[in-house]
Amino acid sequence: MANIKSAKKRILVNRTRAERNKAIKSGVKTAIKKVYAAVDSKDKAAASAALLNATSVIDKAVSKGVYHKNFASRKVSRLAKTVNQMA
């Protein structure tokens, strides 16, 4: 266990940030799953709406520093490709 005040603070801050990042990552995964669920049910309108929502959630995660921009770009591209192939 840390004895130094700054080390104790680092532990608390790291725990807080880890929880925040975990919640954001969970939200991204949920949004992605909703897109794939809509694609599997062959509902083009729902898939497009879910894609729009997922794109927004992923971009917000990038702006908060949870994901790298290339990761987000790759995910959004693959989701869009999947939705566009439904026609």
NUTI-390587 format. One record per residue: residue in one letter; x, y, z of N, C-alpha, C, O in turn. Coordinates in nm, 3 decimals. Atoms other than C-alpha are relative to their C-alpha. Layout:
# residues N
+--------+---------+---------+---------+---------+---------+---------+---------+---------+---------+---------+---------+---------+
: residu :     n_X :     n_Y :     n_Z :    ca_X :    ca_Y :    ca_Z :     c_X :     c_Y :     c_Z :     o_X :     o_Y :     o_Z :
+--------+---------+---------+---------+---------+---------+---------+---------+---------+---------+---------+---------+---------+
:      a :       X :       Y :       Z :       X :       Y :       Z :       X :       Y :       Z :       X :       Y :       Z :
...
+--------+---------+---------+---------+---------+---------+---------+---------+---------+---------+---------+---------+---------+
END
This chain:
# residues 87
+--------+---------+---------+---------+---------+---------+---------+---------+---------+---------+---------+---------+---------+
: residu :     n_X :     n_Y :     n_Z :    ca_X :    ca_Y :    ca_Z :     c_X :     c_Y :     c_Z :     o_X :     o_Y :     o_Z :
+--------+---------+---------+---------+---------+---------+---------+---------+---------+---------+---------+---------+---------+
:      m :   0.084 :  -0.119 :   0.000 :   0.000 :   0.000 :   0.000 :   0.088 :   0.124 :   0.000 :   0.193 :   0.127 :   0.063 :
:      a :  -0.077 :  -0.123 :   0.013 :   0.121 :   0.348 :  -0.084 :   0.000 :   0.078 :   0.132 :  -0.101 :   0.081 :   0.203 :
:      n :  -0.010 :  -0.084 :  -0.119 :   0.244 :   0.572 :   0.198 :   0.003 :   0.148 :  -0.035 :  -0.039 :   0.232 :   0.044 :
:      i :  -0.017 :  -0.139 :   0.042 :   0.313 :   0.889 :   0.003 :  -0.134 :   0.054 :  -0.048 :  -0.210 :  -0.015 :  -0.117 :
:      k :   0.130 :  -0.061 :   0.030 :   0.021 :   1.129 :  -0.040 :  -0.028 :   0.001 :  -0.151 :  -0.139 :  -0.031 :  -0.193 :
:      s :   0.021 :  -0.006 :   0.145 :   0.071 :   1.173 :  -0.415 :  -0.026 :  -0.139 :  -0.059 :  -0.102 :  -0.153 :  -0.154 :
:      a :   0.022 :   0.137 :   0.047 :   0.086 :   0.796 :  -0.464 :  -0.141 :  -0.046 :   0.033 :  -0.206 :  -0.116 :  -0.046 :
:      k :   0.137 :   0.035 :  -0.038 :  -0.240 :   0.755 :  -0.274 :  -0.100 :   0.067 :  -0.096 :  -0.199 :   0.006 :  -0.136 :
:      k :   0.087 :  -0.072 :   0.092 :  -0.399 :   1.019 :  -0.496 :  -0.001 :  -0.067 :  -0.138 :  -0.106 :  -0.081 :  -0.199 :
:      r :  -0.010 :   0.068 :   0.130 :  -0.274 :   0.843 :  -0.811 :  -0.088 :  -0.125 :  -0.001 :  -0.157 :  -0.152 :  -0.099 :
:      i :   0.082 :   0.121 :  -0.009 :  -0.441 :   0.522 :  -0.694 :  -0.148 :   0.035 :  -0.015 :  -0.221 :  -0.030 :  -0.090 :
:      l :   0.140 :  -0.041 :   0.007 :  -0.773 :   0.702 :  -0.644 :  -0.038 :   0.050 :  -0.139 :  -0.143 :   0.014 :  -0.192 :
:      v :   0.030 :  -0.057 :   0.132 :  -0.754 :   0.892 :  -0.973 :  -0.002 :  -0.110 :  -0.106 :  -0.088 :  -0.110 :  -0.193 :
:      n :  -0.004 :   0.110 :   0.098 :  -0.656 :   0.579 :  -1.168 :  -0.125 :  -0.086 :   0.010 :  -0.178 :  -0.131 :  -0.092 :
:      r :   0.121 :   0.081 :  -0.019 :  -0.948 :   0.388 :  -1.017 :  -0.121 :   0.072 :  -0.062 :  -0.203 :   0.010 :  -0.130 :
:      t :   0.111 :  -0.079 :   0.054 :  -1.190 :   0.669 :  -1.108 :   0.001 :  -0.001 :  -0.152 :  -0.103 :  -0.022 :  -0.215 :
:      r :  -0.010 :  -0.002 :   0.146 :  -1.062 :   0.692 :  -1.465 :  -0.028 :  -0.137 :  -0.060 :  -0.089 :  -0.147 :  -0.167 :
:      a :   0.024 :   0.135 :   0.051 :  -1.069 :   0.314 :  -1.508 :  -0.149 :  -0.030 :  -0.005 :  -0.198 :  -0.090 :  -0.100 :
:      e :   0.145 :   0.021 :  -0.003 :  -1.436 :   0.305 :  -1.405 :  -0.069 :   0.077 :  -0.112 :  -0.160 :   0.026 :  -0.177 :
:      r :   0.058 :  -0.083 :   0.105 :  -1.518 :   0.589 :  -1.643 :   0.025 :  -0.061 :  -0.137 :  -0.065 :  -0.071 :  -0.220 :
:      n :  -0.036 :   0.061 :   0.128 :  -1.333 :   0.425 :  -1.931 :  -0.077 :  -0.128 :  -0.023 :  -0.121 :  -0.156 :  -0.135 :
:      k :   0.072 :   0.127 :   0.012 :  -1.500 :   0.092 :  -1.860 :  -0.146 :   0.026 :  -0.040 :  -0.201 :  -0.046 :  -0.124 :
:      a :   0.139 :  -0.033 :   0.033 :  -1.846 :   0.253 :  -1.873 :  -0.012 :   0.045 :  -0.145 :  -0.105 :   0.007 :  -0.215 :
:      i :   0.003 :  -0.049 :   0.138 :  -1.767 :   0.429 :  -2.201 :   0.021 :  -0.115 :  -0.099 :  -0.049 :  -0.124 :  -0.200 :
:      k :  -0.026 :   0.115 :   0.088 :  -1.624 :   0.111 :  -2.358 :  -0.121 :  -0.092 :  -0.007 :  -0.154 :  -0.145 :  -0.113 :
:      s :   0.120 :   0.083 :  -0.004 :  -1.931 :  -0.081 :  -2.249 :  -0.110 :   0.059 :  -0.088 :  -0.179 :  -0.014 :  -0.159 :
:      g :   0.100 :  -0.067 :   0.083 :  -2.155 :   0.177 :  -2.414 :   0.029 :  -0.015 :  -0.148 :  -0.063 :  -0.031 :  -0.229 :
:      v :  -0.040 :   0.017 :   0.141 :  -1.959 :   0.151 :  -2.738 :  -0.033 :  -0.142 :  -0.046 :  -0.089 :  -0.162 :  -0.154 :
:      k :   0.027 :   0.139 :   0.037 :  -1.985 :  -0.228 :  -2.739 :  -0.150 :  -0.025 :  -0.016 :  -0.193 :  -0.097 :  -0.107 :
:      t :   0.145 :   0.016 :   0.008 :  -2.359 :  -0.210 :  -2.674 :  -0.055 :   0.061 :  -0.129 :  -0.139 :   0.001 :  -0.196 :
:      a :   0.045 :  -0.066 :   0.123 :  -2.410 :   0.037 :  -2.959 :   0.034 :  -0.082 :  -0.124 :  -0.046 :  -0.093 :  -0.217 :
:      i :  -0.043 :   0.083 :   0.113 :  -2.213 :  -0.187 :  -3.196 :  -0.088 :  -0.125 :  -0.011 :  -0.127 :  -0.166 :  -0.120 :
:      k :   0.085 :   0.119 :   0.000 :  -2.416 :  -0.493 :  -3.091 :  -0.139 :   0.031 :  -0.054 :  -0.200 :  -0.052 :  -0.122 :
:      k :   0.134 :  -0.038 :   0.048 :  -2.740 :  -0.304 :  -3.162 :  -0.001 :   0.012 :  -0.152 :  -0.100 :  -0.023 :  -0.217 :
:      v :  -0.009 :  -0.009 :   0.147 :  -2.623 :  -0.233 :  -3.518 :  -0.005 :  -0.139 :  -0.060 :  -0.082 :  -0.165 :  -0.153 :
:      y :  -0.004 :   0.135 :   0.054 :  -2.541 :  -0.598 :  -3.580 :  -0.132 :  -0.074 :   0.022 :  -0.171 :  -0.156 :  -0.061 :
:      a :   0.131 :   0.062 :  -0.024 :  -2.872 :  -0.707 :  -3.423 :  -0.102 :   0.046 :  -0.103 :  -0.181 :  -0.033 :  -0.154 :
:      a :   0.092 :  -0.053 :   0.100 :  -3.062 :  -0.478 :  -3.658 :   0.032 :  -0.056 :  -0.138 :  -0.059 :  -0.083 :  -0.216 :
:      v :  -0.040 :   0.058 :   0.129 :  -2.863 :  -0.611 :  -3.955 :  -0.047 :  -0.144 :  -0.009 :  -0.096 :  -0.188 :  -0.113 :
:      d :   0.043 :   0.140 :  -0.001 :  -2.937 :  -0.970 :  -3.852 :  -0.150 :  -0.014 :  -0.018 :  -0.198 :  -0.111 :  -0.077 :
:      s :   0.145 :   0.005 :   0.014 :  -3.309 :  -0.891 :  -3.832 :  -0.046 :   0.056 :  -0.134 :  -0.165 :   0.061 :  -0.163 :
:      k :   0.025 :  -0.052 :   0.135 :  -3.284 :  -0.741 :  -4.184 :  -0.091 :   0.123 :  -0.001 :  -0.173 :   0.141 :  -0.092 :
:      d :   0.078 :  -0.124 :  -0.010 :  -3.438 :  -0.410 :  -4.073 :   0.091 :   0.117 :  -0.036 :   0.168 :   0.166 :   0.047 :
:      k :  -0.090 :  -0.104 :   0.053 :  -3.267 :  -0.146 :  -4.287 :  -0.014 :   0.132 :   0.075 :   0.086 :   0.197 :   0.105 :
:      a :   0.022 :  -0.128 :  -0.069 :  -3.426 :   0.154 :  -4.112 :   0.059 :  -0.003 :   0.140 :   0.125 :   0.092 :   0.183 :
:      a :  -0.053 :   0.012 :  -0.136 :  -3.337 :   0.030 :  -3.764 :   0.153 :  -0.007 :  -0.003 :   0.219 :   0.049 :   0.085 :
:      a :  -0.145 :   0.011 :   0.011 :  -2.985 :  -0.056 :  -3.878 :   0.063 :   0.136 :  -0.027 :   0.169 :   0.168 :   0.028 :
:      s :  -0.051 :  -0.134 :   0.030 :  -2.934 :   0.294 :  -4.020 :  -0.004 :   0.089 :   0.124 :   0.091 :   0.163 :   0.151 :
:      a :   0.013 :  -0.080 :  -0.122 :  -3.060 :   0.454 :  -3.699 :   0.103 :  -0.044 :   0.104 :   0.165 :   0.039 :   0.171 :
:      a :  -0.098 :   0.053 :  -0.096 :  -2.841 :   0.225 :  -3.487 :   0.141 :   0.038 :  -0.042 :   0.226 :   0.064 :   0.043 :
:      l :  -0.132 :  -0.040 :   0.050 :  -2.542 :   0.305 :  -3.710 :   0.029 :   0.145 :   0.035 :   0.139 :   0.178 :   0.077 :
:      l :  -0.016 :  -0.142 :  -0.033 :  -2.596 :   0.678 :  -3.660 :   0.032 :   0.017 :   0.148 :   0.121 :   0.094 :   0.185 :
:      n :  -0.023 :  -0.006 :  -0.145 :  -2.615 :   0.629 :  -3.283 :   0.138 :  -0.055 :   0.036 :   0.210 :   0.005 :   0.116 :
:      a :  -0.129 :   0.062 :  -0.031 :  -2.311 :   0.398 :  -3.275 :   0.116 :   0.090 :  -0.042 :   0.215 :   0.101 :   0.030 :
:      t :  -0.103 :  -0.092 :   0.047 :  -2.105 :   0.645 :  -3.479 :   0.019 :   0.113 :   0.101 :   0.132 :   0.151 :   0.131 :
:      s :  -0.005 :  -0.108 :  -0.097 :  -2.190 :   0.919 :  -3.232 :   0.068 :  -0.045 :   0.130 :   0.154 :   0.025 :   0.184 :
:      v :  -0.056 :   0.052 :  -0.125 :  -2.104 :   0.704 :  -2.929 :   0.150 :  -0.025 :  -0.015 :   0.228 :   0.005 :   0.074 :
:      i :  -0.141 :   0.029 :   0.024 :  -1.773 :   0.593 :  -3.082 :   0.080 :   0.130 :  -0.009 :   0.189 :   0.140 :   0.047 :
:      d :  -0.071 :  -0.127 :   0.012 :  -1.675 :   0.950 :  -3.174 :   0.015 :   0.070 :   0.136 :   0.119 :   0.131 :   0.162 :
:      k :  -0.010 :  -0.059 :  -0.134 :  -1.751 :   1.069 :  -2.819 :   0.107 :  -0.071 :   0.082 :   0.180 :  -0.007 :   0.158 :
:      a :  -0.102 :   0.076 :  -0.072 :  -1.532 :   0.790 :  -2.679 :   0.139 :   0.043 :  -0.044 :   0.230 :   0.051 :   0.039 :
:      v :  -0.131 :  -0.045 :   0.052 :  -1.246 :   0.906 :  -2.903 :   0.032 :   0.138 :   0.055 :   0.145 :   0.165 :   0.094 :
:      s :  -0.025 :  -0.135 :  -0.048 :  -1.289 :   1.268 :  -2.796 :   0.037 :   0.001 :   0.148 :   0.105 :   0.093 :   0.194 :
:      k :  -0.035 :   0.010 :  -0.141 :  -1.261 :   1.158 :  -2.432 :   0.131 :  -0.074 :   0.021 :   0.178 :  -0.088 :   0.134 :
:      g :  -0.130 :   0.066 :  -0.010 :  -0.940 :   0.970 :  -2.508 :  -0.006 :  -0.146 :   0.038 :   0.095 :  -0.204 :   0.077 :
:      v :   0.014 :   0.141 :  -0.036 :  -1.077 :   0.622 :  -2.445 :   0.052 :  -0.090 :  -0.111 :   0.115 :  -0.192 :  -0.086 :
:      y :  -0.045 :   0.077 :   0.116 :  -1.008 :   0.494 :  -2.796 :   0.086 :   0.087 :  -0.090 :   0.078 :   0.210 :  -0.086 :
:      h :  -0.082 :  -0.070 :   0.100 :  -0.758 :   0.586 :  -3.067 :  -0.088 :   0.031 :  -0.121 :  -0.183 :  -0.042 :  -0.151 :
:      k :   0.084 :  -0.042 :   0.113 :  -0.899 :   0.768 :  -3.370 :  -0.001 :  -0.103 :  -0.112 :  -0.102 :  -0.117 :  -0.182 :
:      n :  -0.003 :   0.102 :   0.105 :  -0.788 :   0.492 :  -3.607 :  -0.089 :  -0.119 :   0.035 :  -0.152 :  -0.179 :  -0.053 :
:      f :   0.089 :   0.107 :  -0.045 :  -0.972 :   0.233 :  -3.399 :  -0.144 :   0.038 :  -0.032 :  -0.221 :  -0.043 :  -0.084 :
:      a :   0.136 :  -0.048 :   0.023 :  -1.288 :   0.443 :  -3.421 :  -0.032 :   0.001 :  -0.148 :  -0.140 :  -0.041 :  -0.190 :
:      s :   0.021 :  -0.007 :   0.145 :  -1.247 :   0.499 :  -3.793 :  -0.023 :  -0.139 :  -0.058 :  -0.111 :  -0.158 :  -0.142 :
:      r :   0.013 :   0.138 :   0.047 :  -1.206 :   0.126 :  -3.853 :  -0.135 :  -0.058 :   0.038 :  -0.201 :  -0.121 :  -0.044 :
:      k :   0.128 :   0.053 :  -0.047 :  -1.510 :   0.035 :  -3.643 :  -0.119 :   0.061 :  -0.078 :  -0.208 :  -0.010 :  -0.122 :
:      v :   0.109 :  -0.069 :   0.070 :  -1.736 :   0.297 :  -3.805 :  -0.005 :  -0.045 :  -0.146 :  -0.112 :  -0.067 :  -0.201 :
:      s :  -0.007 :   0.043 :   0.140 :  -1.617 :   0.196 :  -4.152 :  -0.060 :  -0.140 :  -0.018 :  -0.136 :  -0.164 :  -0.111 :
:      r :   0.051 :   0.137 :   0.011 :  -1.692 :  -0.171 :  -4.092 :  -0.150 :  -0.007 :   0.025 :  -0.222 :  -0.081 :  -0.041 :
:      l :   0.144 :  -0.002 :  -0.027 :  -2.033 :  -0.096 :  -3.942 :  -0.076 :   0.056 :  -0.120 :  -0.178 :   0.000 :  -0.161 :
:      a :   0.066 :  -0.062 :   0.116 :  -2.125 :   0.132 :  -4.234 :  -0.001 :  -0.096 :  -0.118 :  -0.101 :  -0.106 :  -0.189 :
:      k :  -0.009 :   0.096 :   0.110 :  -2.008 :  -0.129 :  -4.482 :  -0.103 :  -0.111 :   0.017 :  -0.168 :  -0.152 :  -0.080 :
:      t :   0.096 :   0.106 :  -0.029 :  -2.222 :  -0.393 :  -4.314 :  -0.144 :   0.047 :  -0.026 :  -0.224 :  -0.025 :  -0.086 :
:      v :   0.136 :  -0.054 :   0.019 :  -2.532 :  -0.172 :  -4.311 :  -0.027 :   0.025 :  -0.149 :  -0.136 :  -0.005 :  -0.198 :
:      n :   0.019 :  -0.031 :   0.142 :  -2.482 :  -0.062 :  -4.674 :  -0.013 :  -0.124 :  -0.087 :  -0.072 :  -0.118 :  -0.195 :
:      q :   0.011 :   0.124 :   0.077 :  -2.452 :  -0.423 :  -4.793 :  -0.135 :  -0.066 :   0.016 :  -0.164 :  -0.166 :  -0.050 :
:      m :   0.131 :   0.062 :  -0.025 :  -2.803 :  -0.498 :  -4.663 :  -0.095 :   0.009 :  -0.118 :  -0.178 :  -0.080 :  -0.136 :
:      a :   0.095 :  -0.026 :   0.109 :  -2.982 :  -0.360 :  -4.970 :  -0.027 :  -0.125 :  -0.081 :  -0.104 :  -0.120 :  -0.177 :
+--------+---------+---------+---------+---------+---------+---------+---------+---------+---------+---------+---------+---------+
END
